[in-house]
Amino acid sequence: MQEEIGRGCLSTSTFIGAHSIHRCNAIYIGGSEELKKKYLVPLAEGKFIGGFALTEATAGSDSFNLRTKARLDGNEWVINGEKLWITMAQ
């Protein structure tokens, strides 16, 4: 579907990829049942829009050289780093 839509509008195809592949699929594969109910259902219904934060100043989109890190601190995740462009951040 994404490839076919991209033939007519590449920006729409990119939006679909960021939403469905990078956000929805990650939750579907690795998320708990609680996360799936909280986020995956509204994402699938179009109530939420998924974003994708990859690009960094020192690494571009080279995912092997990203500096942003997440660590679990008790029951909360702490994220340190900076992103440049975040697809669907608005």
N, C-alpha and C positions, 0 to 999 in steps of 0.2 A: 504494500500500500504506500509506504513512504517513498519508494523509488518511483512509482507511477505518479504520485502527487508532485514529486520533484521535477518531473518533466514539464510541468506547467508553472510551478512556483517553488523555487528552491528555499525561500525563507519559510514557507509553510511546512515544507518537508523537514527542515531543521527544527522547527518548533515541535513537530510531532515526535522526532527522534529524541529531543531533550526531555519531553514529557513522558513518552511511553517507554523508551528503552533505558534511558539513564535514571529516571526516577521510579516509574511504576515497576519496572522489571527488577530493580534492585530490592525494592520492598517485597515484591512477590517471592523472590528467591531467598533473601536473607532475613526478612522481617518476621518478628513474632506475630502470633495471631492478634495480639492487642494492637500492634502497629498497623497490621493489614486492615483491621476494622477502622482504626482512627484515620488513616491516611489513604490507603489503597482504594477503598470504596469511594470516597469523595473525589479522588483523582480520576477514577474510571467514569464517574458521573459528570465530570467536568466542573465540579464545584471548586476544586483546587487545581492549580496549574503547577506542574513540576519544573524545577530549574536545574541547571547544571553548571557547577563552578569548577572549571579546570584551569584556565589560563592564569599564570603567574608571571611577574616581571622578569624573574631570572630563569624561568624554565619554558616560557611560552606554553604550548600545549603538550610538552614532553612529560608524560605522566610518570616516567621513571625518575625525574629530577625535581619533583615538586617538593617544596619546603613546608607547606602547611601540614600540620600534624594535629591529630585528635587523640586525647588520652582520657581514660575514665578516671574521674576523681570522685570516689564514693559512688553516689547514684547519678552523677551528672557528667556529661562529656564536656571537656574544655578543648576548644579549638584555637590554635595559635597559627597565624600566618596571614597572608594577604592575597587576594585575587584581583585580577584586572577586569575581565569581562565575564559576566555570569549570564548565560543564556536564560531568558525569561525572568530575570531578577526583578523587573518592574512589577 
